[in-house]
């Protein structure tokens, strides 16, 4: 028993964080090699961005971009499923996680896109597969419209070209509520569990572990710029989406209202050959609720392109 525990503890990431036993067990059940990324940094547009490099640099790049208020580690549960075919990179967007905050609170979708453009240029990446969920999904749509010659495939998770005022105002209220913080990681996890049914405890713990820090008063606070809300505004991106020419799939949570049926129909008219797939009963992050099913959909899409 002591030897088994030692072996689990010995699995350490390049950045110095141990892989949780529960994550190891889940990967073993899926015949996925236990793997952790390397922490890397790049300075773009005057900001130091943190990203996770999952290795396999000889393969085509797959860049993952998270949603508002989240971070690169929220892909930890699913990124290893793609490292045999791709050089997987997950980015902490400006103002999030271990990336710098912008002093001017420049957090529009276009600001995040400029960072992606600069990072891709600095790392000399070509033939990109882009995957974004929520706000990250808006960013990859814009990039794909601006750089159709450099995008091999586009995966957009439960988000479209439009962000209505109701969604923007909701996040601003959430930022205000979160400002007081939490007494412990466990207290925050319990709160998240109540509002994120279907997402595993292991994923919630990863999110909280990497996404929080202790504030001056010792309470746990999110590791993100409260001014993110200034850029999380009503948005319309159709001018970019209509220029997308790569194979594209939108994967929608059936319980989510972020991409209504009329928007899905517009997408089918705007992007030649686009796939729109709904995962019944799921919310805004279907890749977290049903990672096996989500992976199967993505694999099917990639096999056909």
DAMO-V475088 format. One record per residue. N is the residue number from 1. RES is the residue in one letter. PSI is psi in whole degrees, 0 to 359 (none if undefined). OMEGA is omega in degrees with one decimal (none if undefined). BURIAL is I if it has 16 or more other C-alpha atoms within 10 Angstrom, else O. Layout:
n res psi omega burial
N RES PSI OMEGA BURIAL
N RES PSI OMEGA BURIAL
This chain:
n res psi omega burial
1 X 317 179.5 O
2 X 320 178.5 O
3 X 319 179.2 O
4 X 317 178.4 O
5 X 321 179.1 O
6 X 321 179.0 O
7 X 321 178.6 O
8 X 314 -178.9 O
9 X 332 -175.9 O
10 X 347 178.6 O
11 X 103 -171.9 I
12 X 140 178.2 O
13 X 163 178.9 O
14 X 329 179.1 O
15 X 357 172.0 O
16 X 15 -178.4 O
17 X 129 -178.0 O
18 X 144 175.5 O
19 X 130 -177.5 I
20 X 142 179.2 O
21 X 322 -179.0 O
22 X 323 177.2 O
23 X 321 178.6 I
24 X 316 -179.8 I
25 X 319 -179.7 O
26 X 318 179.0 O
27 X 320 -179.8 I
28 X 322 -179.9 O
29 X 333 -179.9 O
30 X 9 -177.5 O
31 X 36 177.6 O
32 X 131 -179.3 O
33 X 125 176.5 O
34 X 127 -171.6 O
35 X 144 175.6 I
36 X 154 -174.7 I
37 X 170 172.7 I
38 X 133 175.6 O
39 X 127 177.5 I
40 X 163 -178.3 O
41 X 148 175.0 I
42 X 140 177.6 I
43 X 118 -179.4 O
44 X 138 178.8 I
45 X 36 177.5 O
46 X 4 -179.1 O
47 X 142 176.8 I
48 X 111 -179.3 I
49 X 139 175.0 I
50 X 139 173.2 I
51 X 158 179.4 I
52 X 124 -179.6 I
53 X 114 -176.7 I
54 X 7 173.9 I
55 X 189 179.9 I
56 X 51 -173.9 O
57 X 352 177.3 O
58 X 351 -178.0 O
59 X 165 177.9 O
60 X 147 -176.5 I
61 X 141 169.3 I
62 X 114 -178.4 I
63 X 130 -178.4 I
64 X 130 178.8 I
65 X 130 -172.9 I
66 X 175 178.2 I
67 X 174 -178.5 I
68 X 133 178.3 I
69 X 0 180.0 I
70 X 198 -176.5 I
71 X 173 -174.6 I
72 X 325 -176.6 I
73 X 348 177.3 I
74 X 356 172.5 I
75 X 3 -174.1 I
76 X 328 -175.3 I
77 X 343 -172.2 I
78 X 338 -179.1 I
79 X 318 -178.1 I
80 X 343 -179.8 I
81 X 349 -174.3 I
82 X 1 -174.6 O
83 X 347 176.3 I
84 X 336 -176.5 O
85 X 343 -173.3 O
86 X 156 164.8 I
87 X 98 -170.9 I
88 X 129 178.9 I
89 X 126 175.9 I
90 X 131 -169.8 I
91 X 137 163.3 I
92 X 110 179.5 I
93 X 158 -179.1 I
94 X 139 -179.8 I
95 X 358 -175.5 I
96 X 150 170.9 I
97 X 233 -177.3 I
98 X 15 173.5 I
99 X 157 -179.4 I
100 X 153 170.9 I
101 X 148 178.0 I
102 X 125 -174.8 I
103 X 335 179.5 O
104 X 7 -179.0 O
105 X 43 177.4 I
106 X 92 -174.8 I
107 X 32 172.4 I
108 X 161 176.3 I
109 X 320 179.7 I
110 X 329 177.2 I
111 X 316 175.9 I
112 X 323 -179.5 I
113 X 320 177.8 I
114 X 322 176.7 I
115 X 318 178.1 I
116 X 316 177.9 I
117 X 314 -177.2 O
118 X 321 179.0 O
119 X 315 178.5 I
120 X 318 179.5 I
121 X 317 -178.3 O
122 X 320 -179.6 O
123 X 357 178.2 O
124 X 52 -177.9 O
125 X 137 178.5 O
126 X 162 175.1 O
127 X 55 -171.9 O
128 X 140 158.9 I
129 X 125 -177.2 I
130 X 137 178.8 I
131 X 121 177.5 I
132 X 139 172.8 I
133 X 144 -178.8 I
134 X 234 -179.2 I
135 X 322 175.7 I
136 X 327 176.4 I
137 X 326 174.7 I
138 X 320 -179.1 I
139 X 315 -178.0 I
140 X 331 174.7 I
141 X 316 -179.9 I
142 X 314 180.0 I
143 X 316 -177.7 I
144 X 328 176.7 I
145 X 327 -179.3 I
146 X 332 -174.5 I
147 X 59 -177.3 O
148 X 335 -178.8 I
149 X 349 -177.1 O
150 X 9 -178.7 I
151 X 118 179.6 I
152 X 329 -179.2 I
153 X 150 -175.7 I
154 X 126 179.3 I
155 X 117 -176.6 I
156 X 123 -172.9 I
157 X 109 173.1 I
158 X 52 173.8 I
159 X 151 178.5 I
160 X 203 -178.4 I
161 X 354 -172.5 I
162 X 138 170.8 O
163 X 108 -178.5 I
164 X 164 -179.1 O
165 X 324 -177.1 O
166 X 320 179.0 O
167 X 317 -179.8 O
168 X 315 -179.3 I
169 X 325 -179.9 O
170 X 320 179.1 O
171 X 322 178.4 I
172 X 319 177.5 I
173 X 322 -179.8 O
174 X 320 178.0 O
175 X 317 179.1 I
176 X 318 -179.2 O
177 X 325 -176.5 O
178 X 348 -172.8 O
179 X 331 -178.3 O
180 X 341 176.9 O
181 X 192 -176.2 I
182 X 154 -177.7 I
183 X 331 -176.8 O
184 X 167 174.1 O
185 X 321 -179.2 I
186 X 322 178.5 O
187 X 317 178.7 O
188 X 318 178.8 I
189 X 319 179.2 I
190 X 321 178.4 O
191 X 317 179.2 O
192 X 322 -178.7 I
193 X 322 -178.8 I
194 X 328 -177.2 O
195 X 2 -177.0 O
196 X 51 178.8 I
197 X 136 -177.6 O
198 X 342 176.7 O
199 X 131 -172.3 I
200 X 154 175.9 O
201 X 325 -179.4 I
202 X 318 177.3 O
203 X 319 178.8 I
204 X 321 179.1 I
205 X 321 176.7 I
206 X 314 179.0 I
207 X 312 -178.0 I
208 X 319 -177.6 I
209 X 313 -177.2 O
210 X 343 -172.5 I
211 X 5 -178.8 I
212 X 167 175.5 I
213 X 170 176.2 I
214 X 131 176.7 I
215 X 178 -178.8 O
216 X 331 -179.5 O
217 X 5 178.3 O
218 X 354 178.6 O
219 X 155 179.4 O
220 X 130 176.4 I
221 X 158 177.7 I
222 X 143 178.4 I
223 X 68 -178.9 I
224 X 157 -177.1 I
225 X 123 176.7 I
226 X 338 179.9 I
227 X 2 173.6 I
228 X 327 -177.7 I
229 X 334 -179.5 I
230 X 337 177.6 O
231 X 351 -179.4 I
232 X 77 -171.4 I
233 X 173 176.1 I
234 X 131 -168.8 O
235 X 146 175.6 I
236 X 122 -169.5 O
237 X 18 -175.6 I
238 X 329 -179.6 I
239 X 329 177.8 O
240 X 318 -175.5 I
241 X 323 -179.0 I
242 X 347 179.3 I
243 X 359 179.4 I
244 X 131 179.6 I
245 X 354 -179.3 I
246 X 160 168.5 I
247 X 130 -171.1 I
248 X 139 174.3 I
249 X 135 170.8 I
250 X 123 179.1 I
251 X 117 -168.7 I
252 X 138 171.3 I
253 X 125 -174.9 I
254 X 335 178.8 I
255 X 346 -178.1 O
256 X 152 177.3 I
257 X 12 -174.7 O
258 X 323 -179.9 I
259 X 89 -176.2 I
260 X 163 -177.2 O
261 X 322 -179.1 O
262 X 326 176.2 O
263 X 321 177.7 O
264 X 320 178.9 I
265 X 321 177.3 O
266 X 321 178.3 O
267 X 320 -180.0 I
268 X 330 178.0 O
269 X 330 -173.1 O
270 X 328 -173.4 I
271 X 120 -177.9 I
272 X 124 176.0 O
273 X 11 -177.5 O
274 X 145 172.0 I
275 X 135 173.5 I
276 X 114 -175.6 I
277 X 128 177.5 I
278 X 132 175.5 I
279 X 105 -171.3 I
280 X 138 172.0 O
281 X 0 -176.5 O
282 X 162 -177.5 I
283 X 213 -169.7 I
284 X 340 179.6 I
285 X 71 -177.0 I
286 X 332 179.2 I
287 X 339 176.9 I
288 X 325 -178.4 I
289 X 317 -177.7 I
290 X 71 -175.1 O
291 X 326 179.3 I
292 X 311 -179.8 O
293 X 320 179.6 O
294 X 316 178.5 I
295 X 320 179.2 I
296 X 320 178.2 O
297 X 315 179.8 I
298 X 317 179.2 O
299 X 320 177.8 O
300 X 319 177.8 O
301 X 314 -178.0 I
302 X 328 -179.5 I
303 X 333 -176.6 O
304 X 347 -174.1 O
305 X none none O
